Structure formats: C-alpha cells, structure tokens
Amino acid sequence: MFQKFLLGFENIPSHYRALILAGGLTIFWLIEGAIPLFRHSYNKWKHAGVNIFFTITTIIVNFAFALVIVNASRWSIAHSFGVLQWLQLPFWAQLLVGLLVLDLIGAYLIHLIQHKVKWMWRFHMIHHADNYVDTTTANRHHPVESVFRAVFTLLAVIICGSPMWLVMLYQSFSVLLSQFNHANIHLPHWLDKGLSFIIVSPDMHKVHHHFKRPDTDTNYGNIFPFWDWIFGTYSNTPANKVQYGLDILEGRNPNSLVDQLKMPFDGNLNAGK
C-alpha cells in the first residue's frame, strides 16, 4: 500500500502540488502566530506579499523546466543511466538513496556554490536580504537563482537516474521542509535538536540567515542535515542569537520588489564575497 502510494506521485496533478505549497504556507503561518521564535513588530501581510511574488516566479521557472526534467528522467531509465539504474536496489533503498542524491545535488551543492561563486551570490543575496525570516521566506529567490536551482535539479535527476515518482516526491517533500525550517516557530530545544539529527530543523537553518559570516556560510542543507556534517559546514550557533539580513545590505529596502530584482546588477554594491 505504501509503495503504491509513493508510485502515485508520478502522476500527481499540478493542482495537488499547488495545494501542498499553499497548504504548507497556511499551516506554518498559523503555527508561527501561536509559538513564534521572534516576536517581530512588522506588517506581516506586506512582508509576505514580496515573498509570495518571488514564490510565484519560482513556480513559473519550475514549470518552464518541468518537461525537460520529465524527459531527462525517461532518458535515464531508458538508457539505464544514473546511480539508481546502476545499483538496482530494492524499493525502500531506492527511495532512501534517491532522496539523498537528489537533495545533495539539487539543494545542498547548488546552495554551497551560490555562496562561493561571487556572481551567483549576488542573486542569492535576495534570499538573505529578508530581515524577518518566516515560512514565506522559503521560496524568496530571484528568478535567475530559480534557474540555477532548476538546472541543478535537472543534473540531480540525470545523475541519480531517478524515476519521476521519486522526483515529484522529492520536490513535494522539499517544499514542505523548506517552509518548515524557515518558519518563525519556537520548538522545545529537545524536540528541535532531535529533529536535526534526521532533517534540517528550524533552529538549525535559522543560523544560516545570520546577518554576518561565518554563520551565513553554514547549514546549507534543505532536507537532510548530513551534508553539513560531512563537508564541515555545520554550525551550532543558538538560533535565539541570530540577527537576520546581511550586513552588506544595510540601508537597502528588502521589501522593495524593484530594488530586490535590480540588486544583483548593481555595480556599486559590494557583494562581500
């Protein structure tokens, strides 16, 4: 029954995926109101409007790449190319290994690269410019950054040799986990710490949004925390010590769409990398 349910993700309708995104935002938005980590004094609806705009542009870019990713998956299976095709694992192992490979390449690696390559970092700064990180921040990506991420998702599918049911499952899981670990929620320390051994927890990811280095360059993970441990990019700075934003963007308006869209092309901006 469980296997049949997961295989059903291959044909999941687009409106179901939209419901997953909207449902996650709604649920975590409500939880933020009940148990916030930080009690910010700001217009939450105005703040959300900017981030929802970038969420919509992210969706548009992902739809533009959808057919290419589907064809890449079909090609990998038809030509027996990729990790899963070479190993011929049982279903449970295919599920686990596939999610790990997709997360490593499609999330952790591109995230790390954007912090290391200066011209890519200029686009990623828009994500870090948010001074009030909450669940709507999850998909706050400049459209060009969304293209970077879509390209690496495509590479991940090919290298993994992933069937489409696994790609769709991964993307659905990725959306929900990103909304969860960006959410402005306070969990008991024991619970957040326990979760952080399995998935990227809210407190773990909040450190990545600290306004200055070296914490800005840590905790890149999206779903799994293992990559940060393995590659030495983990930080255990307490989340309640975090100050959001970027020191190099002082004086800029993170809620101005025009400024955020133009910022990567501002030759007067010292990107700090």
N, C-alpha and C positions, 0 to 999 in steps of 0.2 A: 504493500500500500504506500509506504513512504517513498520507495523508488519510483512508483508510478506517479506520485505527486510531483517529485522533482523533475522527472522527464517531461511533465506537462508544461514546464517553464519554456520549452522550445517554442510553443505556440501561444504564449501568453499575449493577450490582446494589448494594444498600445494604451487603451484607456485603463486597463488594470494597472499598468506600470505608472500611469499618471496618478491613479488613486493611491498607490504605495507612496509616491513622493508627497502628495498633498496630505495623505493621512499621517505620515510621519511628522511632517511640519506641524500639523494641528496638535497631535498628541504631545510632542515635546514642547511646543509653545505653551500648552496648558500646564504641563508639569513645571516649566520654568516659573510660571506665576505662583505656583504653590510652594516650591522649595528652591528658590534661586540661590546660586553661589554668591553672586554680587547683586546688591540692590541698586541698580543704576537709576539715576534720575534723568530720563531722556524720553523722547517721543518714540515709543516702540513701533508704532504703525509707520511713521515716516522712515525710521531706520529699516524696517522690514521691506518697505517699498523699493529702496535701492537694491537690496539683496535679491528680492524677487525678480527685478529686472535682469540681473545677471544670471539668475537661475533659468529664466526663460531663454536667454541667449545660449546658455549651456545646453538646454534641451534641443534648441534648433541645430546647433553644431552636431550633437549626438545623432539626431535624425538624419543629418546630411551624410554621416559616416555609416549609418545602420546597414545599408545594402552592401557596402564594401566589407564590413565585418562579417555579415552573413555569408558572403561569397568566400571570404578567407577561411571561415570555419569549414565550409563544404569542401574547399580545395584541400585543406589539411587532412580531412578524413578520407577524401577520395584518393589522395596520394600517400596516405599513411605517414604523414609528416607531423612531427611535434612530440613532445615528451609523453603525452598520454597514448599516442598512437604507437610509439616505440615500446613502451613498457607493458601494455596490455594488462592493466591492473583490474582487480575486482571492483565492483561498483563503488563500495564505500571508500576504497583507496583512491579511485579515480576522482571522486568528489573532493576528498581532502587535498590531494596533490594538485588538482586543477585549481582549486580556490587559492592555494598557496602561490602557485606560479603566476596566476592572473593578478593577484594582489602585489606580489613582488615587482613585477614589470609594469603593470598598468597603474599602480598607485605609488608605491614606495620609490621606485627607481626614478620615475619622471619627476616626482616631488623633490628628491635629492638633487637631480640635475638642475632643476629650476633655481635652486638655491646656490649652485656652484657656477653656473654659466651666467655672466652678468647681463647679457641682452635678454635672456629668458627671465631672469629675476625681475627685470623692470616690469614685465607683465604680471608676474606672480605677486608683486607688491600690493596690487589691488586687493587681494585676499587678506593680506596682513594689515591693510590700512584701516580695517574696521576697529573702532575704539570700543565697541560694545558687542563683543562676540556672543552670539547666541545661535540657536538652531538654524536661523535663516542665513547665517554666515557660511554654512556648509558648501553651498554652490555659488558663492560670490567669487566668480572667476572672470577675468577679462576674456572676451570672445577668442582672442588669439591664444590665450592659455588653454581654453577649452579645446582648441585644435591640437595643441601639444598633447594633451591628455588623451584625446581620441586616437591620435596616431600611435601612442604607446599602448593603448588598449588593443589596437589592431595588431601591433607587434606581439603583444602578450598572447592573443588568440592563436596566432600562427606558431609561435614558439611552443606554446602549450599543446597545440593540436586539439583545441577544445571544441567539443560539440556545442551547438547553440543553446541547448537547455542549460548547460553549465555557464555559458556567457551571460544569459539572461538572469540566472540565479545569482551569479556574482554581482551583476550590476544592481539588482534589486537589494541585495544584502549590503552592498557598498553605499548606496544612497541612505539607507536607514542607519547604518553605523556612523556615517559621516554626520548626519543630523543629530544623532545621539551624542557623539563625542564633542560636538561643538556646542551642544545645548548648555545654557546657563543654569545648570542644576547642581544642587548640593547633595551628594550621596554620602552616607556614613563612610568614614575612612576605610573601615574593614571591607565594606562592600566594593568600593571603587578599587581598592588595592587588589582584592580577589579577582575582580573582573579583568584587571590589567594584566593578569597572567595568561589570559585567553584571548581577549580582544582589547583594542585601544579604548581605554575608558575616558570619561570627560576630564578628570584631573590630569591624566597623562597628556592628553592632547592640548589642554589649555596652556601648558608650558611652552609649546611651540609658538603660541601667539604672544609671548612676552615681547615687550617693545624693543629690546636690545639683545645683541649677541652676548654670550654664545647660545643662550637658550633658544633664540629664534631658529638656530641651525640644529635643532634636536627634535626628537619624537616626530619623525616624518610619517609614521605608519598610519594607515587608514582603517583597515580591518584588524590585522594581526600585529601584535607588539614585537614579535620575534625578530623582525628585520633590524629594528633599532638596537636590540641587544647584540645581535650577531655582528653588525657593522659598526658598533661603537658610537651610535648616535642617540643613545638614550640619556635622558636627564630626569632626575627625581626631585627637581625643584618643587616645593609645595605650591599647589595651584592657587592658594589664597594670597600668595606673594606676587602673583603675576599682575603686570600692568599691560593692557592691550594697546595695539597700534605699533607704529615704527618711529624710532627717534629721528630718522632721516626725513620723515614726512611732517614734522612739526610745522604747524601753520597752514597746512592744506586741509581742505574740507572733504572728509571721507564720504559725505552724503551728497556730493555734487556729481551727478552722473557724467556731465561733460568733462569735469576735471579728471575723474577716475578713468574715463575712456582715453583721454589725451595724455595722461601722465606718463605712460611708457615711452612716449615720443618727445618728451620734454628734455631738450638738450641741456637745460640749465639745472636739471635735477641730478644731484649726486646720489646714485643708487646705492652706494655704500658697500659694494662687493669688490 
